[in-house]
């Protein structure tokens, strides 16, 4: 997957009337009004330890446990393969795009351009470029794979971080979980909204590419 498949981010600007400034201001404004539910959402998808791809592998493990004998070993192995490939491809494509576009994070813009040097994101900002969102590029293909295997309206409760004492989260579909993951990164102050959209686009494209390759092999 080439960086060009998602196109460039919004044109950078320090002009308060620009689209870019508005995108940053959304992140800043949200940071001032986070409620308890939104904070739980952000922390649930912080994914430390593990990372977003590990979170989705955990969800698959939970679903397979719920399904029990309804999913035989050979089918389970193939689902793991498809999910694993999607997550590996997403990581490669996302980091290639990140360093191709090398866009600064909200924290840098807010502190320097908006002159608020004391501002911090709700959770720690990662030390790599901003665009596109990795959580979205991981979550969308994972949700597509899981929906193809278990249905578009498969409801589940995510217990990934029970061992840390974090609250469980209920989802009415895998797509719902993917949207929750992406939105959490804006609420957490890590990403602009357009980076979430780009991550979704990248994730959807790589699934199409992966499925074409699988059909070619067969």
C-alpha positions as CSV (number, residue, x, y, z in Angstrom):
1,X,0.0,0.0,0.0
2,X,1.4,3.3,-1.1
3,X,1.0,6.5,0.9
4,X,-0.6,8.0,-2.2
5,X,-3.6,5.7,-1.7
6,X,-4.9,8.0,1.0
7,X,-3.7,11.3,-0.4
8,X,-2.1,14.1,1.6
9,X,-3.6,15.6,4.8
10,X,-5.3,19.0,4.9
11,X,-2.9,21.7,3.8
12,X,-1.0,23.0,6.9
13,X,-1.9,26.5,8.0
14,X,-1.5,28.7,11.0
15,X,-4.4,30.9,9.8
16,X,-7.2,30.9,12.4
17,X,-9.7,30.9,9.5
18,X,-8.2,27.8,7.8
19,X,-9.6,24.2,7.8
20,X,-6.4,23.0,9.4
21,X,-6.7,25.4,12.3
22,X,-10.4,24.3,12.8
23,X,-9.3,20.7,12.9
24,X,-6.8,21.4,15.6
25,X,-9.3,23.6,17.5
26,X,-11.8,20.7,17.6
27,X,-9.1,18.6,19.4
28,X,-8.4,21.4,21.8
29,X,-12.1,22.1,22.5
30,X,-12.8,18.4,23.2
31,X,-10.0,18.2,25.6
32,X,-11.7,20.9,27.8
33,X,-15.0,19.0,28.1
34,X,-14.1,15.3,28.4
35,X,-16.7,13.5,30.5
36,X,-16.1,10.2,32.4
37,X,-17.5,8.0,29.7
38,X,-15.2,9.6,27.1
39,X,-12.2,9.2,29.4
40,X,-13.1,5.5,29.8
41,X,-13.3,5.2,26.0
42,X,-9.8,6.8,25.5
43,X,-8.2,4.6,28.2
44,X,-9.9,1.5,26.9
45,X,-8.2,2.1,23.5
46,X,-4.9,3.5,24.8
47,X,-3.6,-0.1,24.3
48,X,-0.6,0.0,26.6
49,X,0.6,-2.7,26.9
50,X,0.0,-4.4,23.5
51,X,-1.0,-1.9,20.8
52,X,-4.1,-1.6,18.7
53,X,-3.4,-4.8,16.7
54,X,-3.0,-6.8,19.8
55,X,-6.3,-5.5,21.1
56,X,-8.1,-6.9,18.0
57,X,-6.3,-10.3,18.4
58,X,-7.7,-10.3,21.9
59,X,-11.2,-9.6,20.7
60,X,-10.9,-12.5,18.2
61,X,-9.8,-14.8,21.1
62,X,-12.8,-13.7,23.1
63,X,-15.2,-14.3,20.2
64,X,-13.7,-17.8,19.6
65,X,-14.2,-18.6,23.2
66,X,-17.8,-17.5,23.0
67,X,-18.4,-19.5,19.8
68,X,-16.8,-22.7,21.3
69,X,-17.2,-25.8,19.2
70,X,-19.2,-23.8,16.5
71,X,-15.8,-22.8,15.1
72,X,-13.6,-25.7,14.2
73,X,-9.8,-25.5,14.5
74,X,-9.2,-25.2,10.7
75,X,-11.6,-22.3,10.4
76,X,-10.2,-20.6,13.5
77,X,-6.7,-20.9,12.1
78,X,-7.7,-19.2,8.8
79,X,-9.4,-16.4,10.7
80,X,-6.2,-15.8,12.7
81,X,-4.3,-15.7,9.4
82,X,-6.6,-13.2,7.8
83,X,-6.7,-11.0,10.8
84,X,-2.9,-11.2,11.3
85,X,-2.1,-10.3,7.7
86,X,-4.5,-7.4,7.9
87,X,-2.8,-6.0,11.0
88,X,0.7,-6.5,9.6
89,X,-0.2,-4.8,6.3
90,X,-1.9,-2.0,8.2
91,X,1.2,-1.4,10.3
92,X,3.5,-1.3,7.2
93,X,1.2,0.9,5.2
94,X,0.5,3.3,8.0
95,X,4.0,3.9,9.1
96,X,5.1,4.4,5.5
97,X,2.4,7.1,5.1
98,X,3.2,8.6,8.5
99,X,6.9,9.2,7.5
100,X,6.0,10.2,4.0
101,X,3.7,13.1,5.1
102,X,5.4,13.7,8.5
103,X,2.6,15.8,9.9
104,X,2.9,17.3,13.4
105,X,0.7,16.2,16.3
106,X,-2.0,18.3,17.9
107,X,0.1,18.8,21.0
108,X,2.9,20.5,19.0
109,X,0.5,22.8,17.1
110,X,-1.5,23.7,20.2
111,X,1.5,24.5,22.2
112,X,3.3,26.5,19.6
113,X,0.8,28.0,17.1
114,X,-2.1,28.4,19.5
115,X,0.4,29.6,22.2
116,X,-0.7,27.2,25.0
117,X,2.6,25.7,26.1
118,X,1.0,24.0,29.1
119,X,-1.5,21.9,27.1
120,X,-1.2,18.1,27.2
121,X,-3.2,15.4,25.5
122,X,-5.3,13.3,27.9
123,X,-3.0,10.3,27.3
124,X,0.6,10.4,26.2
125,X,1.1,11.4,22.6
126,X,3.2,8.8,20.7
127,X,6.6,9.9,19.4
128,X,5.9,9.4,15.7
129,X,4.2,11.4,13.0
130,X,0.4,12.0,13.1
131,X,-1.1,11.2,9.8
132,X,-2.9,8.8,9.3
133,X,-4.3,7.3,12.5
134,X,-2.8,3.8,13.2
135,X,-5.8,2.8,15.4
136,X,-8.2,3.5,12.5
137,X,-6.0,1.7,10.0
138,X,-5.8,-1.3,12.3
139,X,-9.4,-1.3,13.4
140,X,-11.3,-1.0,10.2
141,X,-9.7,-4.0,8.5
142,X,-10.0,-6.0,11.7
143,X,-13.7,-5.1,11.9
144,X,-14.2,-6.1,8.2
145,X,-12.5,-9.5,8.7
146,X,-14.5,-10.2,11.9
147,X,-17.7,-9.1,10.3
148,X,-17.1,-11.3,7.3
149,X,-16.6,-14.3,9.6
150,X,-19.2,-13.7,12.3
151,X,-21.7,-11.3,10.9
152,X,-22.3,-7.5,10.7
153,X,-24.3,-7.4,13.9
154,X,-22.3,-9.6,16.2
155,X,-22.6,-8.1,19.7
156,X,-19.9,-8.7,22.3
157,X,-18.4,-7.3,25.5
158,X,-14.7,-6.6,25.3
159,X,-12.8,-7.9,28.3
160,X,-9.3,-7.2,26.9
161,X,-8.1,-5.1,29.9
162,X,-9.9,-6.9,32.7
163,X,-6.4,-7.7,34.1
164,X,-5.7,-4.0,34.5
165,X,-9.0,-3.4,36.3
166,X,-10.5,-1.3,33.4
167,X,-14.2,-1.4,32.7
168,X,-15.5,-3.7,30.0
169,X,-17.0,-2.2,26.9
170,X,-20.1,-3.4,25.1
171,X,-20.3,-3.3,21.3
172,X,-23.3,-4.1,19.0
173,X,-21.0,-4.9,16.1
174,X,-17.3,-5.0,15.1
175,X,-17.8,-1.8,13.1
176,X,-19.1,-0.2,16.3
177,X,-15.8,-1.2,18.1
178,X,-13.7,0.2,15.2
179,X,-15.5,3.5,15.3
180,X,-15.0,3.6,19.1
181,X,-11.3,3.0,18.6
182,X,-10.9,5.8,16.0
183,X,-12.9,8.4,17.9
184,X,-11.0,7.7,21.1
185,X,-7.8,9.0,19.4
186,X,-9.5,12.4,18.7
187,X,-10.9,12.5,22.2
188,X,-7.5,11.6,23.7
189,X,-5.9,14.6,21.9
190,X,-3.6,12.4,19.7
191,X,-5.2,12.9,16.2
192,X,-7.1,15.3,14.0
193,X,-10.5,14.1,12.7
194,X,-9.2,13.9,9.1
195,X,-6.5,11.5,10.2
196,X,-9.1,9.1,11.5
197,X,-10.9,9.3,8.1
198,X,-7.6,8.6,6.3
199,X,-6.9,5.6,8.5
200,X,-10.3,4.2,7.7
201,X,-9.7,4.6,4.0
202,X,-6.3,3.0,4.2
203,X,-7.6,0.1,6.3
204,X,-10.5,-0.6,3.8
205,X,-8.2,-0.4,0.8
206,X,-5.7,-2.9,2.2
207,X,-8.5,-5.4,2.9
208,X,-9.5,-5.2,-0.7
209,X,-5.9,-5.7,-1.7
210,X,-5.5,-8.7,0.7
211,X,-8.6,-10.4,-0.5
212,X,-7.5,-10.0,-4.2
213,X,-4.2,-11.7,-3.3
214,X,-5.9,-14.5,-1.5
215,X,-8.2,-15.1,-4.5
216,X,-5.2,-15.1,-6.8
217,X,-3.4,-17.7,-4.7
218,X,-6.5,-19.9,-4.7
